[in-house]
């Protein structure tokens, strides 16, 4: 009996240690999701590594649903390897934009979305110089001047690299990158430069924004909710209620989260909440979203906030049912079976069978699902989810 007790203690200590480690990882992950604001999540990097090698501009490049059209004046630029000169400037890698001649040529870039920030790494042709050339970027909105910014490399020398950037919150959708002037005391070299790592930040001015409150039944203890990530869809207001856009966030202890949608145009949309083990839940009615505007919506204030009133009142808050472990749209024996298997296998951590968010799969999770047996996706609109 004494030996058996010691073995159980060792196993218990190991499980607790593993649980602590797993909990730390989960908290760090969710904290990262919450700290990355929806605006910063709209940053896009064009590193040109997928651009067609040896191809001269103009070309179109698309990254994360954002498209840049690159062209040039004069003899222009082409896509080359970063070591095309037999060396690679600091910070450059993979494929880059490289001049087709030693003559002055502007890089022209237009975007299919409105930006608030733009930056591009550059390296000018200079050999052992004590000072550096000045580069300029000028921003336009639909052809109208917005603003300009200049940059001189901080560490002059041989093909010194630096980053040229501009930031105009009012928004812009095209830029001109221009070699503005030679180094003051080192003017023997061509007015040319190579470029890499173009970064843009989409403006929130034309995005759709949602301030959401949604409480997950099993994660709510009457005072606070276990922080967890959700994925929110916008669906068309008319049949067949197609998905138009989606965004993810981590709901805080009050069930609040902010989401931005960059692909949906202004319009009328159902708000649909999905989470790792919850019943998919729709807003009672479509909501009007405007470009640059923000919609406030709470599922926690009344059952009527959800389509089909598919919410449960728990400790003063209307909550989204959870327990749909296999995400088939109904809480049934299949979900109980998955939880039961994980209990037998002593599963713990951030898993879909953890119904109360304590990171341990046990009898309390089984009981919670048993209480919700028969809860289904509510209403004909939600059943469209099962079709695709």
Residue, then its C-alpha position, 0 to 999 in steps of 0.5 A: x500500500x505504501x509503494x502504491x501511494x508513492x507511485x500515485x503521488x509521483x504520477x500526480x506530481x507529473x500531471x500537475x507539472x505538465x498541467x502547469x506548463x500547458x496552462x502557461x503556454x495556453x495563457x501566453x497564446x491567448x494573451x498574444x491573440x488579445x495583444x495583437x489588435x485587429x488593426x495591427x493584424x492587418x499588416x501585410x508583408x510583400x517580400x517578393x520571394x514568390x514574385x516571378x524571377x527575372x520578370x520586369x515590372x509591371x507585375x501584380x502581387x497578392x498577399x493575404x487578400x491584398x494586391x499590389x500593382x508594381x510598375x516603374x518609370x524609365x527603364x524600370x525594375x525587375x525581380x532578381x535574387x538578392x545576391x545578383x551583385x555577388x553580395x547581399x545588402x544587410x537585411x535583404x534575402x530571397x528575391x528583390x526588386x532590382x534596377x534594369x539600368x543605371x538611370x533614374x527610375x521611380x518605383x510606382x506601387x498601387x494597392x487595391x485597399x486603403x493603407x495607413x502605413x507603408x515601408x520598404x527596405x532599400x539599398x542605394x549604389x554607394x561604395x565606401x561613402x561617408x554619407x548617403x543618398x536621400x530617398x523619398x516616398x510620396x503617397x496619393x489617394x486616388x491620384x490626389x496628393x496625401x503626403x511625403x516622407x524622406x530617409x537617409x541611410x543611418x550607416x553610410x558605406x557600401x550599398x547601405x540599407x535602411x527603411x523608407x516609410x510613411x504613415x498617413x492615418x487619413x489613408x492612401x492607396x498608391x505611392x511613388x518611391x523616388x531617389x531624391x538626391x545623391x550623397x552630398x560628398x559622394x556623387x560618383x555613383x548611379x542614382x539607383x537602388x534595390x528594394x525588398x521587404x515592403x510592408x503595408x498596414x491596411x487602414x481601418x477607415x474603410x474596414x467593418x468593426x464589431x464590438x462583441x460581447x458573448x459569454x460561453x456557458x461552461x466558461x462562465x462562473x457568474x463573475x468572470x469567463x475563462x478567456x478563449x478564442x472565437x471565430x466570428x463570421x459575417x453572413x449575407x442577410x439573404x438566402x443562402x446566407x453565404x459567409x462573406x468574411x471572418x475574423x478571430x479574437x480572444x474574448x476577455x473575462x467579461x466576454x468582450x472582444x473587438x473584431x475587424x473585417x477587411x473583405x466584407x463591403x458595407x452592408x447587412x450581415x448576420x453575426x455568427x459566433x463559433x468556438x471550439x465546443x459551442x453551438x454555432x449561434x447567430x444574431x437574431x437579425x442582420x446588422x447594418x455595417x458601415x465602412x469605418x463604422x463600428x457595430x456594438x452587439x451583445x448576446x448576453x443581455x437577452x435570449x432574443x439577441x440570438x436567432x431562435x432565442x438559442x441562449x441559456x440564462x446563467x448567473x445573470x448572463x445569457x450564454x451560448x450553449x457549449x458541449x458540441x465537441x464534434x461541431x456537428x450542430x447538435x449536442x448528443x451522445x457523440x459528444x458524450x462519447x468523446x469526453x468519456x474517452x478523454x476522461x479514460x485517457x486522462x486528457x488535459x490542456x486546451x482541448x475541445x472536450x474541456x467544457x468548463x475551461x479548467x483544462x482538465x477533462x473529467x466528470x464535470x465536463x461530462x455532466x455539463x454536456x449531459x445537461x445540454x443534450x438535444x440542443x441544436x443549431x437553431x432555425x433554418x438560417x443556421x442549418x445552412x451551415x451544414x450545407x457547406 
